[in-house]
Amino acid sequence: MRIVPARNGWLWLKQGWALFRRHPAEWILLMLFFMLSSGAINWIPAIGPYLASILIPGFSVGLMLACAGAEGGHAPHPRVLIVSFRHSGKPLLTLGVLYLLGMMLTLVASSAVDDGALMQQMLSGTPPPEPALKDGSYAAAMGLTGLLATPMLMAFWFSPLLVSWRALGVGQALFYSFFASLRNWRGFFLYGLILFAGLMVASLTIAMLGVAAGAGVAAMRGAMLGLAIVMMPAVTCSFYYSYQDIFPPDNPDTQNTPEAQD
């Protein structure tokens, strides 16, 4: 684990955008397939939302495998989403269960603030009641959930890759992921700041151009969706470079991935 300069947060985004530009169409198709697959799983009666959360660590490793392949000159392909389960299925599913439990605990804690309005929305899609919106309890619950979820997300940020690519145990991976995120907070702060500012500028530009051109609501929503479809794979690629920067491979000429191990 390395502690990197704050400026590296900008480099991750720059490198991620460059990697996306090598195969933009394939990346967009991969992300659309990922979103559709996750949506389909989420719609499974009773267990869908829980199963979708459990599979997140495995799918995230699949996306990182796509990044490693793209860096080596191979276009991303949807099949990478399931490769990780073949190599590290048990620890990745264990991480998924722990992730689900952690999110559930944060939502249960938020229920003390808004009588469960946020939890109901997250689990069943039920819109928050009007009183919760007016009295500020719903906003307070969102703030509390974000505060409680932050250390948990730090522990899960790198852990799927650490169990899959470095063969660490689940507990070790969570430990190293948390402290890698904590000790590199400057880089992640700059990373998040630039990303947030860039998205705000892009969104405002689209809105201003839409108003100037007299575009309708549907057209502006379509433009925003297009922006999201382009930004998601680019940000995914930038996450890959943050991992490579903080956890550099033992052999610089070989990626320590399941594909390399084969």
C-alpha positions as CSV (number, residue, x, y, z in Angstrom):
1,M,0.0,0.0,0.0
2,R,1.4,3.4,-1.0
3,I,0.5,6.9,0.2
4,V,0.3,9.1,-2.9
5,P,0.3,12.9,-3.4
6,A,-3.0,14.7,-3.6
7,R,-2.4,15.6,-7.2
8,N,-2.7,12.0,-8.1
9,G,-6.5,12.3,-7.7
10,W,-6.5,14.4,-10.9
11,L,-4.2,11.9,-12.6
12,W,-6.7,9.1,-11.9
13,L,-9.4,10.9,-13.7
14,K,-7.1,11.9,-16.6
15,Q,-5.9,8.3,-17.1
16,G,-9.4,7.0,-16.8
17,W,-10.7,9.3,-19.5
18,A,-7.8,8.3,-21.8
19,L,-8.5,4.6,-21.3
20,F,-12.2,5.1,-22.0
21,R,-11.4,6.9,-25.2
22,R,-9.6,3.9,-26.6
23,H,-12.8,1.9,-26.9
24,P,-15.7,4.4,-26.2
25,A,-18.5,2.4,-28.0
26,E,-17.5,-0.9,-26.3
27,W,-17.3,0.8,-22.9
28,I,-20.8,2.3,-23.3
29,L,-22.2,-1.0,-24.4
30,L,-20.6,-2.7,-21.4
31,M,-22.0,-0.2,-18.9
32,L,-25.5,-0.4,-20.5
33,F,-25.3,-4.2,-20.2
34,F,-24.2,-3.9,-16.5
35,M,-27.0,-1.5,-15.8
36,L,-29.7,-3.6,-17.5
37,S,-28.4,-6.8,-15.7
38,S,-28.4,-5.1,-12.3
39,G,-31.9,-3.7,-13.0
40,A,-33.2,-7.1,-14.0
41,I,-31.8,-8.7,-10.9
42,N,-33.3,-5.9,-8.8
43,W,-36.8,-6.8,-10.2
44,I,-36.7,-10.4,-9.0
45,P,-39.6,-10.6,-6.5
46,A,-38.7,-10.5,-2.8
47,I,-35.0,-11.1,-3.1
48,G,-34.0,-8.9,-6.0
49,P,-32.7,-5.8,-4.3
50,Y,-30.8,-7.8,-1.7
51,L,-29.3,-10.1,-4.4
52,A,-28.2,-7.1,-6.5
53,S,-26.3,-5.6,-3.5
54,I,-24.6,-9.0,-2.8
55,L,-23.3,-9.2,-6.3
56,I,-21.9,-5.7,-6.4
57,P,-18.3,-6.6,-5.3
58,G,-18.1,-9.4,-8.0
59,F,-19.4,-7.1,-10.7
60,S,-17.0,-4.4,-9.7
61,V,-14.1,-6.7,-10.1
62,G,-15.4,-7.7,-13.5
63,L,-15.4,-4.0,-14.5
64,M,-11.8,-3.7,-13.3
65,L,-10.9,-6.8,-15.4
66,A,-12.3,-4.9,-18.3
67,C,-10.0,-2.0,-17.5
68,A,-7.0,-4.2,-17.2
69,G,-7.8,-5.8,-20.6
70,A,-8.4,-2.4,-22.2
71,E,-5.1,-1.2,-21.0
72,G,-3.5,-4.2,-22.7
73,G,-5.3,-3.3,-26.0
74,H,-8.4,-5.6,-25.7
75,A,-11.9,-4.1,-26.1
76,P,-14.2,-4.5,-23.1
77,H,-16.7,-7.4,-23.3
78,P,-19.7,-8.1,-21.1
79,R,-18.4,-11.6,-20.2
80,V,-15.9,-10.0,-17.8
81,L,-18.7,-9.3,-15.4
82,I,-18.9,-13.0,-14.4
83,V,-15.2,-14.0,-14.7
84,S,-14.4,-12.8,-11.2
85,F,-17.0,-15.1,-9.6
86,R,-15.3,-18.1,-11.3
87,H,-11.9,-17.3,-9.6
88,S,-13.0,-15.7,-6.3
89,G,-16.7,-16.4,-5.9
90,K,-16.8,-17.3,-2.2
91,P,-14.9,-14.3,-0.8
92,L,-16.6,-11.9,-3.2
93,L,-20.1,-13.1,-2.2
94,T,-19.0,-12.9,1.5
95,L,-18.1,-9.3,0.9
96,G,-21.4,-8.8,-0.8
97,V,-23.3,-10.1,2.2
98,L,-21.3,-7.9,4.6
99,Y,-21.9,-4.9,2.3
100,L,-25.7,-5.6,2.4
101,L,-25.7,-6.0,6.2
102,G,-23.7,-2.7,6.6
103,M,-26.1,-0.8,4.4
104,M,-29.1,-2.2,6.2
105,L,-27.6,-1.2,9.6
106,T,-27.1,2.4,8.4
107,L,-30.7,2.5,7.1
108,V,-32.0,1.1,10.3
109,A,-30.1,3.8,12.2
110,S,-31.5,6.5,10.0
111,S,-35.0,5.3,10.8
112,A,-34.6,6.8,14.3
113,V,-34.6,10.2,12.6
114,D,-37.4,9.9,9.9
115,D,-39.5,7.0,11.1
116,G,-38.1,4.8,8.3
117,A,-39.0,7.0,5.3
118,L,-35.6,6.7,3.7
119,M,-35.3,3.0,4.4
120,Q,-38.7,2.3,2.8
121,Q,-37.7,4.3,-0.3
122,M,-34.4,2.4,-0.6
123,L,-36.0,-1.0,-0.1
124,S,-39.3,-0.7,-1.9
125,G,-39.2,2.5,-3.9
126,T,-41.9,4.1,-1.8
127,P,-41.7,7.9,-2.0
128,P,-41.0,9.7,1.3
129,P,-44.2,11.1,2.9
130,E,-44.8,14.9,2.6
131,P,-44.4,15.5,6.4
132,A,-40.9,14.0,6.4
133,L,-39.9,16.3,3.5
134,K,-41.3,19.4,5.1
135,D,-40.0,18.9,8.6
136,G,-36.5,18.1,7.4
137,S,-36.4,14.6,9.0
138,Y,-35.9,13.0,5.6
139,A,-32.9,15.2,4.8
140,A,-31.5,14.6,8.2
141,A,-31.8,10.8,7.7
142,M,-29.9,11.1,4.4
143,G,-27.1,13.0,6.1
144,L,-26.9,10.5,8.9
145,T,-26.8,7.6,6.5
146,G,-24.1,9.3,4.5
147,L,-22.0,9.9,7.6
148,L,-22.4,6.3,8.8
149,A,-21.9,4.8,5.4
150,T,-18.6,6.6,4.7
151,P,-16.3,4.4,6.8
152,M,-18.0,1.3,5.5
153,L,-17.6,2.4,1.9
154,M,-13.9,3.1,2.6
155,A,-13.5,-0.5,3.8
156,F,-15.3,-1.8,0.7
157,W,-13.6,0.5,-1.8
158,F,-10.6,-1.7,-2.6
159,S,-11.5,-4.9,-0.8
160,P,-13.1,-6.7,-3.8
161,L,-9.9,-6.3,-5.8
162,L,-7.7,-7.2,-2.8
163,V,-9.5,-10.6,-2.3
164,S,-9.6,-11.3,-6.0
165,W,-6.3,-10.0,-7.3
166,R,-4.1,-10.3,-4.2
167,A,-5.8,-13.3,-2.6
168,L,-6.2,-11.6,0.8
169,G,-8.8,-12.8,3.3
170,V,-12.0,-10.9,3.6
171,G,-11.0,-9.3,7.0
172,Q,-7.5,-8.4,5.7
173,A,-9.0,-6.8,2.5
174,L,-11.5,-4.7,4.5
175,F,-8.7,-3.6,6.8
176,Y,-6.2,-2.6,4.1
177,S,-9.0,-0.9,2.0
178,F,-10.1,1.2,4.9
179,F,-6.6,2.4,5.8
180,A,-5.6,2.9,2.2
181,S,-8.6,5.2,1.7
182,L,-7.9,7.0,5.0
183,R,-4.2,7.6,4.5
184,N,-4.8,8.7,0.9
185,W,-7.7,11.0,1.8
186,R,-6.0,14.0,0.1
187,G,-6.0,12.3,-3.3
188,F,-9.6,11.1,-2.9
189,F,-10.7,14.6,-1.8
190,L,-9.2,16.2,-4.9
191,Y,-10.6,13.3,-7.0
192,G,-14.1,13.9,-5.7
193,L,-13.9,17.6,-5.8
194,I,-12.8,17.7,-9.5
195,L,-15.4,15.0,-10.4
196,F,-18.2,17.0,-8.7
197,A,-17.2,20.3,-10.2
198,G,-16.9,18.7,-13.7
199,L,-20.3,17.1,-13.5
200,M,-21.8,20.4,-12.2
201,V,-20.3,22.4,-15.1
202,A,-21.3,19.8,-17.7
203,S,-24.9,19.7,-16.3
204,L,-25.2,23.5,-16.2
205,T,-23.9,23.8,-19.7
206,I,-26.4,21.3,-21.0
207,A,-29.2,23.1,-19.2
208,M,-28.2,26.5,-20.5
209,L,-27.8,25.3,-24.1
210,G,-31.1,23.5,-23.8
211,V,-32.9,26.7,-22.6
212,A,-31.2,28.8,-25.3
213,A,-32.3,26.3,-28.0
214,G,-35.8,26.0,-26.7
215,A,-35.4,22.2,-26.0
216,G,-38.1,20.4,-24.2
217,V,-37.8,18.6,-20.9
218,A,-37.5,15.2,-22.6
219,A,-34.7,16.4,-24.8
220,M,-32.8,17.8,-21.8
221,R,-33.3,14.7,-19.8
222,G,-32.0,12.7,-22.8
223,A,-28.9,14.9,-22.9
224,M,-28.3,14.4,-19.1
225,L,-28.7,10.6,-19.6
226,G,-26.2,10.7,-22.4
227,L,-23.7,12.6,-20.1
228,A,-24.2,9.9,-17.4
229,I,-23.7,7.1,-19.9
230,V,-20.4,8.6,-21.0
231,M,-19.1,9.6,-17.6
232,M,-19.9,6.2,-15.9
233,P,-17.3,4.1,-17.8
234,A,-14.7,7.0,-17.6
235,V,-15.1,7.2,-13.9
236,T,-14.9,3.4,-13.6
237,C,-11.6,3.5,-15.5
238,S,-10.3,6.2,-13.1
239,F,-11.1,3.9,-10.2
240,Y,-8.9,1.2,-11.8
241,Y,-6.0,3.6,-11.9
242,S,-6.5,4.6,-8.2
243,Y,-6.1,1.0,-7.3
244,Q,-3.0,0.6,-9.5
245,D,-1.5,3.7,-8.0
246,I,-2.1,2.8,-4.3
247,F,-1.6,-1.0,-4.7
248,P,1.0,-1.2,-7.5
249,P,1.6,-4.8,-8.8
250,D,4.6,-6.7,-7.6
251,N,5.7,-7.2,-11.2
252,P,5.2,-3.9,-13.1
253,D,5.1,-5.9,-16.4
254,T,2.2,-8.2,-15.3
255,Q,-1.2,-7.3,-13.9
256,N,-2.0,-9.5,-10.9
257,T,-5.5,-10.4,-12.1
258,P,-7.3,-13.7,-12.5
259,E,-6.6,-13.5,-16.2
260,A,-2.9,-13.1,-15.6
261,Q,-3.0,-15.9,-13.1
262,D,-4.5,-18.2,-15.8
